């Protein structure tokens, strides 16, 4: 089984203390589970807290998820809170990357293979 990656699109110019704590916790728990945690679309002007940067398994990238996985979109599961069906354990075998939040924009292009039970909305 491939290593799982959990991604949060962080488009804000700032990172508040609450978000910092959330991201540190997600990164630590992901690492303990053998997974990676990534912030994508990080603005180049954002200075990440040292405590977050030093969590094992954590990465930050200025590129969007669409750019990061241009050749592997079928491995990305877009998690949509308005989906009509919940994820199932079998989905863990189908997807290696799980994307939370952010503005999905072009990531919802027809060539992306979304989770069949998720309702994706264009906005």
SULTA-V809952 format. One record per residue. RES is the residue in three letters. PHI is phi in radians with two decimals (none if undefined). D_FIRST is the distance of its C-alpha to the first C-alpha in Angstrom with 1 decimal. Layout:
RES/PHI/D_FIRST
RES/PHI/D_FIRST
This chain:
UNK/none/0.0
UNK/-1.27/3.8
UNK/-1.10/6.6
UNK/-1.49/8.7
UNK/-2.22/12.3
UNK/-1.90/15.2
UNK/-2.14/18.4
UNK/-2.06/22.0
UNK/-1.33/24.5
UNK/-1.91/27.4
UNK/-1.75/30.5
UNK/-1.33/33.2
UNK/-1.34/35.4
UNK/-2.19/35.3
UNK/-2.36/33.0
UNK/-1.27/34.7
UNK/-1.12/34.5
UNK/-1.15/32.8
UNK/-1.09/30.1
UNK/-1.01/29.7
UNK/-1.09/29.2
UNK/-1.07/26.7
UNK/-1.15/24.6
UNK/-1.08/24.9
UNK/-1.11/23.7
UNK/-1.07/20.7
UNK/-1.09/19.8
UNK/-1.11/20.4
UNK/-1.18/18.4
UNK/-1.10/15.4
UNK/-1.05/15.7
UNK/-1.08/16.1
UNK/-1.56/12.9
UNK/1.41/11.0
UNK/-1.98/11.2
UNK/-1.99/13.9
UNK/-2.21/17.0
UNK/-2.31/19.2
UNK/-1.73/22.6
UNK/-1.92/23.4
UNK/1.00/26.8
UNK/-1.27/28.4
UNK/-1.03/32.1
UNK/-1.10/33.3
UNK/-1.47/36.0
UNK/-1.34/33.9
UNK/-1.69/34.0
UNK/-1.35/31.0
UNK/-1.09/31.9
UNK/-1.02/31.4
UNK/-1.03/29.8
UNK/-1.31/27.0
UNK/-1.06/26.6
UNK/-1.66/26.1
UNK/-1.33/23.3
UNK/-1.00/20.3
UNK/1.53/17.4
UNK/-1.59/20.0
UNK/-2.40/20.9
UNK/-2.27/23.6
UNK/-2.46/24.3
UNK/-1.32/27.4
UNK/-1.34/25.7
UNK/-1.36/24.8
UNK/-1.08/21.4
UNK/-1.04/22.9
UNK/-1.27/23.7
UNK/-1.10/20.4
UNK/-2.09/18.4
UNK/-1.00/21.3
UNK/-1.70/19.3
UNK/-2.38/16.1
UNK/-1.08/17.7
UNK/-1.23/15.9
UNK/-1.67/12.7
UNK/-1.77/15.1
UNK/-1.84/16.1
UNK/-1.45/19.7
UNK/-1.62/20.5
UNK/-2.05/24.1
UNK/-1.12/26.2
UNK/-1.72/28.4
UNK/-1.09/25.9
UNK/-1.49/27.3
UNK/-2.25/24.2
UNK/-1.46/21.7
UNK/-1.13/18.0
UNK/-2.08/16.4
UNK/-0.99/13.4
UNK/-1.12/12.3
UNK/-1.13/12.3
UNK/-1.12/9.2
UNK/-1.46/7.4
UNK/-1.59/9.9
UNK/-2.04/10.2
UNK/-1.85/8.9
UNK/-2.24/12.4
UNK/-2.14/14.9
UNK/-1.82/18.5
UNK/-1.97/21.3
UNK/1.20/25.0
UNK/1.50/27.0
UNK/-1.68/29.0
UNK/-1.36/26.8
UNK/0.77/29.6
UNK/-1.19/28.6
UNK/-1.09/24.9
UNK/-1.54/26.0
UNK/-1.08/27.2
UNK/-1.01/27.0
UNK/-1.29/24.5
UNK/-1.33/21.8
UNK/-1.72/19.8
UNK/-1.31/20.0
UNK/-1.03/18.6
UNK/-1.09/20.9
UNK/-1.71/22.2
UNK/-1.66/23.0
UNK/-1.69/26.5
UNK/-1.72/26.7
UNK/-2.00/30.1
UNK/-1.55/31.6
UNK/-2.38/33.9
